[in-house]
């Protein structure tokens, strides 16, 4: 693209984008109608509703952005707003409490309080080797910068659902639709979780792993478009749509897995082995007594902030279970004292014997201690089932149901009891 006025063509924009964002937020809260268009010369920039704000970088000394196609850049300085058209990569750096923007060796405009970069046409932006639809908003954060992706909710889901589902085929389409609706609902339920912050979600497992354009898969995008606007509600409120890989036969009550309030739609359900095709449906881990002792010492030392040494372990047993068969409470005895562990945190206590870098597959397991002829513990076998916390929808179970002809809404109301599937936009 040829640049106007040497390389960049500044245009004063009224109202400022800051005002437009405020208007969009109001519209998002009160309804999902059409958004006013921001005029930039002969170009029109659409910010589609509903959008979400995703924190993709929290603390970086420099931001480098390129574009697949041309883009416009808005620099905000107080109440003044200027827009520039470009296609070359840009660098944004902190400078004297504000930000400077440059392309190659040319500085763009003055210093800015805020920078917004928006693709033109059907292009998308690239930051840190990842492509992002929507726009990138750059803000000061201490001495460094923050990068926030303001993106249409369904475009966001196209970068979330594929890594969640893994490899899928057309036989899994209804399960992918179910996952899309669950992820959309989870996103909508999280919009107010960070009061005072300029973002709604983070792009990691704190919320949902978001990998941008490179993660997009045509079949998954088809499922997202086919369920456009559908969400899950309980008594007219968005549910917290937790999901996990493999339940091992039973999901579980949320309050028995985590220290969270009970929810009528997050109860233990028997999925009749719908996930029995998963490689994690059943698993086995075996620890020597010394390995088990070392795992416990590592966990307790990290948990208490000081080095902990244990006597030899003499016994290990499960005291109680959850409604879905996961370990609610278990004890580990040593020569001098007894330690009690419970709920999903158990997965961090023991980790896997095969790979201590990974937490235990699930808390749904049996333990079998093995003693020598003198009564000394020598080994403990864990025989378990499932992968993940076990709350909400079982993803492999959803795929098993889809392959047997169940529709996405039937899958969702099976795992999330007493809920309704409604169209929001």
C-alpha positions in Angstrom: 0.0 0.0 0.0 1.3 3.5 -0.9 1.5 5.8 2.1 -0.2 9.2 2.0 1.7 12.3 3.1 5.1 10.5 3.0 4.2 7.5 5.2 1.3 8.3 7.5 -1.8 10.4 7.0 -3.1 11.9 10.3 -6.8 12.6 10.7 -8.4 14.1 13.8 -11.3 11.9 14.8 -14.4 13.0 16.7 -15.8 11.5 18.8 -12.5 10.0 20.2 -12.2 6.3 20.3 -12.2 6.4 24.0 -15.8 7.8 23.9 -16.7 5.2 21.3 -15.5 2.4 23.6 -17.6 3.7 26.4 -20.6 3.8 24.1 -19.9 0.2 23.0 -19.7 -1.0 26.6 -23.1 0.5 27.3 -24.6 -1.2 24.2 -23.0 -4.5 25.3 -24.7 -4.3 28.6 -28.1 -3.2 27.4 -28.3 -5.1 24.1 -26.5 -6.4 21.1 -27.7 -4.0 18.4 -25.7 -2.4 15.6 -22.7 -0.3 16.5 -22.2 3.2 15.2 -19.4 3.4 12.7 -16.2 5.5 13.2 -15.5 7.6 10.1 -11.9 7.9 9.0 -11.8 9.8 5.8 -13.3 7.5 3.2 -12.8 4.4 5.4 -15.2 2.9 8.0 -14.1 0.9 11.0 -16.6 -1.5 12.6 -16.3 -2.6 16.2 -18.8 -5.5 16.3 -20.8 -6.5 19.3 -20.5 -8.3 21.6 -16.7 -7.9 22.1 -14.4 -9.1 24.8 -11.1 -7.5 26.0 -8.3 -10.1 26.3 -5.0 -9.4 28.1 -2.4 -10.9 25.8 0.7 -9.1 27.3 0.9 -7.6 30.8 4.4 -6.3 31.1 6.7 -5.7 28.2 9.2 -3.0 27.4 8.4 -2.9 23.7 5.5 -3.8 21.4 6.1 -4.7 17.8 3.0 -5.1 15.6 2.7 -6.0 12.0 -0.3 -6.6 9.8 -1.7 -9.1 7.3 -3.0 -6.2 5.2 -3.1 -2.5 5.9 -4.2 -1.0 9.2 -5.1 2.2 10.9 -3.5 3.5 14.1 -5.1 5.9 16.5 -2.9 7.8 19.0 -4.7 9.4 22.0 -3.1 12.3 23.8 -5.5 13.7 26.4 -8.6 14.7 24.4 -6.7 14.9 21.1 -7.0 11.9 18.8 -5.1 11.4 15.5 -5.4 8.5 13.1 -2.7 7.2 10.8 -2.9 4.7 7.9 0.0 2.3 7.3 1.1 -1.2 6.3 4.7 -1.3 7.7 5.4 -2.9 11.1 5.5 -0.5 14.0 7.3 -0.3 17.3 5.7 1.2 20.5 7.9 2.0 23.5 7.4 3.8 26.8 8.8 7.4 26.7 8.7 10.0 29.5 5.5 8.6 31.0 3.8 8.3 27.7 4.4 6.2 24.5 6.3 6.7 21.3 5.4 5.0 18.0 7.8 4.5 15.1 7.8 2.6 11.8 11.3 1.7 10.5 13.3 4.8 11.3 10.4 7.2 11.2 8.7 8.5 14.3 4.9 8.7 14.0 3.3 11.8 15.6 4.0 12.9 19.1 3.8 11.0 22.4 0.6 9.2 23.2 -1.3 8.1 26.4 -2.9 5.2 24.5 -2.5 3.6 21.1 -5.1 1.5 19.2 -4.2 -0.5 16.1 -7.0 -1.7 13.8 -6.8 -3.8 10.7 -8.5 -2.5 7.6 -10.7 -4.8 5.4 -10.4 -8.5 6.2 -6.8 -8.4 7.4 -5.6 -9.1 11.0 -2.7 -7.9 13.2 0.3 -9.9 14.4 2.0 -9.5 17.8 4.7 -11.8 19.2 4.3 -14.2 16.3 0.6 -14.7 16.8 -2.2 -13.3 14.6 -5.1 -11.5 16.3 -8.4 -10.5 14.9 -10.1 -7.3 16.1 -7.9 -4.5 17.4 -4.9 -4.2 19.7 -5.0 -1.6 22.5 -1.6 -0.6 24.0 -1.5 1.0 27.4 1.2 2.0 29.9 1.6 -0.4 32.8 4.2 0.9 35.3 7.5 1.4 33.4 6.3 -1.0 30.6 3.4 -1.7 28.3 0.2 -3.8 28.2 -1.4 -5.3 25.1 -5.1 -5.9 25.0 -7.0 -7.6 22.2 -10.4 -6.1 21.7 -12.2 -8.7 19.6 -15.6 -10.0 18.7 -16.6 -12.8 21.0 -17.0 -15.4 18.2 -13.6 -14.5 16.7 -12.2 -14.9 20.2 -13.8 -18.4 20.5 -12.2 -19.4 17.2 -8.8 -19.0 18.9 -10.0 -20.8 22.1 -12.1 -23.8 21.2 -9.6 -25.7 18.9 -6.8 -26.1 21.5 -9.5 -27.2 24.0 -11.0 -29.9 21.7 -7.8 -31.2 20.1 -8.0 -33.2 16.9 -11.6 -33.5 15.8 -13.6 -34.8 12.8 -17.0 -34.1 11.4 -18.4 -36.9 13.6 -17.6 -34.6 16.6 -19.5 -31.6 15.2 -22.2 -31.5 17.8 -19.7 -31.8 20.6 -17.7 -28.9 19.1 -20.9 -26.9 19.1 -21.5 -27.8 22.7 -17.9 -26.7 23.6 -18.4 -23.4 21.6 -21.6 -22.6 23.6 -19.9 -23.5 26.9 -16.9 -21.4 26.1 -19.1 -18.5 25.0 -21.1 -18.8 28.2 -18.0 -18.9 30.3 -16.7 -15.8 28.6 -19.9 -13.8 29.2 -20.0 -14.8 32.8 -16.5 -13.5 33.3 -16.9 -9.9 31.9 -16.9 -8.3 35.4 -14.3 -10.5 37.1 -11.5 -7.9 37.1 -13.0 -4.7 38.5 -11.0 -1.6 37.5 -8.9 -3.4 34.9 -9.0 -2.6 31.2 -9.6 -6.3 30.3 -12.2 -9.0 30.8 -10.0 -12.1 30.6 -6.4 -13.3 30.3 -5.1 -15.4 27.4 -4.0 -18.3 29.6 -5.3 -21.1 31.8 -6.3 -18.5 34.4 -9.4 -18.0 32.1 -9.3 -19.8 28.7 -6.2 -20.5 26.6 -6.4 -18.2 23.6 -4.1 -18.8 20.7 -5.4 -16.3 18.1 -5.7 -16.8 14.3 -3.1 -19.6 14.1 -5.3 -21.9 16.2 -8.4 -21.6 13.9 -9.8 -24.7 12.4 -12.5 -24.6 9.7 -14.7 -27.3 11.3 -14.5 -25.5 14.7 -15.2 -22.1 13.1 -18.2 -23.7 11.4 -19.5 -24.9 14.8 -19.0 -21.5 16.3 -20.9 -19.8 13.5 -23.7 -22.4 13.7 -24.3 -21.7 17.4 -23.8 -17.9 17.0 -25.2 -16.2 20.1 -26.3 -19.3 22.0 -25.5 -19.4 25.7 -26.4 -21.4 28.8 -28.5 -19.9 31.5 -29.8 -20.9 34.9 -32.7 -18.8 36.2 -31.9 -16.1 33.7 -28.3 -15.8 34.6 -25.2 -17.1 32.8 -23.9 -20.2 34.3 -20.2 -20.7 35.2 -19.7 -23.3 32.4 -16.7 -25.3 33.8 -15.5 -28.2 31.6 -12.7 -30.8 31.6 -11.2 -33.4 29.4 -12.4 -36.8 30.8 -14.6 -37.5 33.7 -13.8 -41.2 33.9 -17.5 -42.1 34.2 -18.8 -39.5 36.6 -18.7 -35.8 36.9 -18.9 -34.2 40.3 -20.5 -31.7 42.7 -18.5 -28.4 42.5 -18.4 -27.8 46.3 -16.9 -31.3 46.8 -14.1 -30.6 44.3 -13.2 -27.0 45.2 -14.0 -24.7 48.1 -16.8 -23.0 46.1 -20.5 -22.7 46.7 -22.8 -25.4 45.5 -24.6 -24.8 42.2 -27.7 -26.8 41.0 -26.3 -27.2 37.5 -22.9 -28.4 38.6 -23.8 -31.7 40.2 -22.4 -35.3 39.8 -23.8 -37.1 36.8 -23.2 -40.6 35.5 -22.4 -40.4 31.7 -22.6 -44.1 31.3 -19.0 -44.4 30.0 -19.5 -41.9 27.1 -15.8 -41.0 27.6 -14.5 -44.6 27.7 -12.7 -44.1 24.3 -10.4 -41.5 26.0 -6.9 -42.7 26.8 -7.4 -41.2 30.2 -10.6 -43.1 31.0 -8.4 -45.4 33.1 -4.8 -44.9 34.2 -2.2 -46.3 36.5 0.6 -44.8 38.5 3.0 -46.6 40.8 5.3 -45.1 43.5 8.0 -46.5 45.6 7.7 -45.6 49.2 10.7 -43.3 48.8 9.2 -41.6 45.7 6.0 -41.0 47.6 7.9 -39.6 50.6 9.8 -37.2 48.3 6.6 -36.0 46.6 5.1 -35.2 49.9 8.2 -33.4 51.2 8.3 -31.3 48.1 4.6 -30.3 48.3 4.7 -29.6 52.0 7.9 -27.5 51.8 6.4 -25.4 49.0 3.1 -25.1 50.7 4.5 -24.0 54.1 7.4 -22.0 52.8 10.0 -23.9 54.7 11.9 -27.2 54.3 9.9 -30.2 55.6 11.4 -33.6 56.2 9.2 -36.6 56.9 9.7 -39.9 58.7 9.1 -43.0 56.7 5.5 -43.4 55.5 3.7 -46.3 57.3 0.2 -46.1 55.8 -1.9 -44.4 53.1 -5.7 -44.7 52.8 -8.8 -42.9 51.5 -11.2 -41.8 54.2 -14.1 -40.4 52.1 -15.2 -39.8 48.6 -17.2 -37.2 46.6 -20.6 -38.0 45.0 -18.7 -38.6 41.7 -16.2 -41.0 43.3 -13.2 -38.6 43.7 -11.1 -38.5 46.8 -12.7 -36.1 49.3 -10.2 -36.9 52.1 -7.3 -39.2 52.5 -4.5 -39.6 55.1 -0.9 -40.4 54.9 0.7 -41.7 58.1 4.4 -41.5 59.1 6.0 -42.8 62.2 5.4 -39.5 64.0 2.3 -37.9 62.6 -0.7 -38.1 60.2 -1.2 -35.8 57.2 -4.6 -35.2 55.7 -5.3 -34.1 52.1 -8.5 -33.6 50.2 -10.4 -32.4 47.1 -8.8 -31.5 43.8 -5.6 -30.3 45.5 -4.6 -33.9 45.9 -3.5 -33.8 42.2 -0.7 -31.3 43.2 0.3 -33.3 46.3 1.3 -36.5 44.5 1.9 -35.6 40.9 2.6 -38.4 38.5 5.2 -41.1 39.2 6.0 -41.2 35.5 6.6 -37.5 35.2 6.9 -35.4 38.4 6.5 -32.2 36.4 2.8 -33.1 35.7 0.0 -33.1 38.3 -2.0 -36.3 38.8 -4.5 -37.0 36.0 -7.5 -36.7 38.3 -8.6 -37.2 42.0 -10.7 -40.2 41.0 -8.5 -43.1 42.1 -7.9 -46.0 44.4 -4.7 -46.6 46.4 -3.2 -50.0 47.0 -0.3 -50.0 49.5 2.2 -52.9 49.2 4.2 -54.0 52.2 7.2 -56.4 52.6 7.2 -59.4 55.0 8.3 -57.2 57.9 5.3 -54.9 57.4 7.3 -52.0 55.9 5.7 -50.0 53.1 7.6 -50.5 49.8 5.2 -49.4 47.1 1.8 -47.7 46.5 -0.3 -48.3 43.3 -2.8 -45.6 42.2 -5.5 -46.9 39.8 -7.5 -44.0 38.5 -9.9 -42.7 35.9 -10.4 -39.4 34.2 -8.4 -36.3 33.4 -9.1 -32.9 34.9 -11.1 -31.6 37.8 -14.4 -33.4 36.9 -16.8 -30.4 37.2 -19.2 -29.6 34.5 -19.0 -30.9 30.9 -16.8 -33.9 30.1 -15.4 -33.0 26.7 -14.6 -36.6 25.7 -18.0 -37.6 27.0 -19.5 -34.9 24.8 -17.7 -36.3 21.8 -18.8 -39.8 22.6 -22.4 -38.7 22.8 -22.1 -36.7 19.5 -20.8 -39.8 17.8 -24.0 -41.6 18.9 -26.3 -38.9 17.5 -26.9 -36.5 20.4 -27.3 -32.8 19.5 -25.3 -30.0 21.2 -28.2 -28.8 23.3 -28.9 -32.3 24.6 -25.3 -32.7 25.5 -25.2 -29.4 27.4 -28.4 -30.0 29.4 -27.2 -33.4 30.3 -24.0 -32.1 31.9 -25.4 -28.8 33.1 -28.6 -29.9 34.8 -31.7 -27.6 35.1 -30.4 -25.1 32.5 -31.7 -23.6 29.3 -30.0 -22.9 26.0 -31.0 -19.4 24.8 -30.0 -17.2 21.9 -28.4 -14.0 23.2 -27.6 -12.3 19.8 
